[in-house]
Amino acid sequence: MKLKYAILYVEDVARSLDFYQRAFDFDIKFLHEGGDYGELDTGLTTLSFSSLALMSDLGKSVAPANPRSPTFEIALETLNVENAVAQAIRAGATLVQNAREESWGQTTAYVSDLDGFLIEICSPVVRLAEEV
């Protein structure tokens, strides 16, 4: 078994695809002609978006994301966290936490997207010298 995709429920799928393309340089893989579903090319696992309207039509009662009380996060790894955060903010993200060095050997920062989903922007974990 493998994790194939994760779907975020958003107000406007095309707007979300555009934001993630500008904020994180992901290519748009697919946008359904009706505009209610789309996918980004993010590597091995696809990041997908479905409209709140479609989910309602399918009988699902979804709650909007809340960056102050998140239930999950998306983690995006990069070698330059500070530059990635700056690019995301220029694209419309909201800063939640500035970049900081963590005790486990990783730099982390947090932003929220246009719909309030929490996004961790992080470096690869570097093993600390005392652990080697």
N, C-alpha and C positions, 0 to 999 in steps of 0.2 A: 504494500500500500504506500501511497505517497500523497503529500499535500498538493493538490492540483491548483486551487485558487481560493482566494478570500474575496468576499463581496461586501462592499460598503454601500449602505442605503443612503442615497443623497437626494437633494432637491432637484438638481439639474445635472444629468450625466455628462452632457457635452461640456459644461462649465468645469466639472470636476476633472475630466480628461485633460482639458486645456490647462488647468492649474497644475496638475501633476507633471505634464509635459514641460511647462515653463519652470516649475519649481525644482524638479529633480531630473530633467532630461530624459524621461521615459518616452518611448515611442508609443503612439496610439496604435494598438493592434486591431481594434474592431470597435465600431459604433453601429448598433442596430439602426436600421432606417427609421424606426419609430422613435428613436432617441431615448428609450427606456433602459437600455443595457449597453455597456461598453467595457472594453478590456485594454489594459496597458501591457506592453512587453517589458517585464521587469526581471527577466531571468528564468529560472526554473519554475517558479510559482507565479501564476498570473494574478495581478491585482485587478479586480473587476468592480464595476459600479452598477447598481440597479436603482431606478428611481423610486422614491417613496410612493408615488402614485401607482406604479406597477405593483409594488408590494401590497398596497391597500386593495387593488383590484384582485389580487391573488388571495385575499382574506387574511393577510398577515398584519398584525398591529405592531409596527415598529416605532421605537422612540428615537427622537433625534439624539445625536451624539452630544456629550457634554464634556468639554476638556477639563472642567473643574472637578468632575466626578467620573473619570473614564472607567469603562469596564474592560478595555483592552487597549493595546497600542500597536502601531505598525513600526517596525524598526528598519531603518535604511542605513546600510553600512557604507562608509566612505573613508578615504585617507585624509581628507581635509574637512573636518566637522565645521569649523568656523566659516569657511567659504560656502559650504552647502547650506548652512543656516541663513547666511546673508542672501543667497540666491532665492531660497524659499520665501523669505520675508519680502524681497522685491516682487515676487510673484503673487503676494497677497496673504501669506501665512502669518499667523500671530505667534510671537515669541512667548513661550511658556517658561523655559529655563535656558539661560545662557550656557555655553559650552563650559564643561568643567572636567577635571581629571578625577576619575574614580579610583578607589583603593584597589580594585581588581585589575587595573592596568588598561583602562579604556577611557576614552573621552566621550562624553554624552552631552546632548542638548535636546531640548524638546520644543516643538512648534505644534500648532493646531492648524488644520486645513480650513477651507472655506465653509465646511459643514460642521466643524468642531471636533473632528477626529484627531486624536493625539498621535503625533509622529515623533518617534525617537530618531535622532540623527546621531550615529555613533561611529567610532573608529573600530577597527578589529581589536580584539582583546590581545594585549601583549602580556605574556607570562612574566611575572615579576622574578627578579634574580634569585630571591630566597626560595622560590618554588621549584627552581630547576635542579 
